[in-house]
Every structure is written in structure tokens, then in C-alpha cells.
Amino acid sequence: FGAPSFDPVDKTLKGVDADSTGFDPMAGSNPAVIRNNNDEVWVPQRARPRRNRKSAAMRGMVRECIVTPSNFIYPLFIHDEENNQAIASMPGCERHSLDSMLKEVGESFELGVK
């Protein structure tokens, strides 16, 4: 039972398409392939840093941004009185009574705001 014999693989690709006069992937200022230190054909790889993808929290932070209603925060100001009161320094906002607050929470939840 002997060791398997393999033909050596020629990674240099010298002489391949030697008679071709067409496209040369190793020519030009930005060649498609180059030769490494062992004179073998090498396809340059672009850098793909993975440091931002190690945890689910980081992946979520760096993925493409999609804003949905669940990303919004709806601030509600509540007080103990029976009627709503406008907040002078915040136009469009008011201090809600308990009943009004429950109604606002229900409407915003139906719209997807959490």
C-alpha cells in the first residue's frame, strides 16, 4: 500500500496562452492578476475588515440604515390633573392626563411606535 502520487501543479501558468495576441491580464497600471514572490499567479484581494462584524450589536449598528416606526421614541409628559395642558416651551406637546395618555399610547402602538 503505497503513498499516492500526484503530479505537481504548475501555479506559474507560464506559457499558457503564449500564442494569444489578445487581452493580457498582467499588463497595464492596474492588472487583474499579478505574480507573487514565488512567481505564481496571484489575484489581488481587496481588504475586508471584519472587526465591525464580531458581535450582533456591532453588526446591527453598522448595517444599512432602515428607519421604521419601531425605531422612534414617543415622549409623553403626564400629570395628575384631569385635562391636558399645553407645554409653552414645546409647541405641539402637552402634559397628558391618565386617560389621554392611554389613548395616545394605543394610537402610537397601532402605528408601530414602541
C-alpha positions, 0 to 999 in steps of 0.5 A: 500500500503505497503513498499516492502520487500526484503530479505537481501543479504548475501555479506559474501558468507560464506559457499558457496562452503564449500564442494569444495576441489578445487581452493580457491580464498582467499588463497595464497600471492596474492588472487583474492578476499579478505574480507573487514572490514565488512567481505564481499567479496571484489575484489581488484581494481587496481588504475586508475588515471584519472587526465591525462584524464580531458581535450582533450589536456591532453588526446591527449598528453598522448595517444599512440604515432602515428607519421604521416606526419601531425605531422612534421614541414617543415622549409623553409628559403626564400629570395628575390633573384631569385635562391636558395642558399645553407645554409653552416651551414645546409647541405641539406637546402637552402634559397628558392626563391618565386617560389621554395618555392611554389613548395616545399610547394605543394610537402610537402602538397601532402605528408601530411606535414602541 
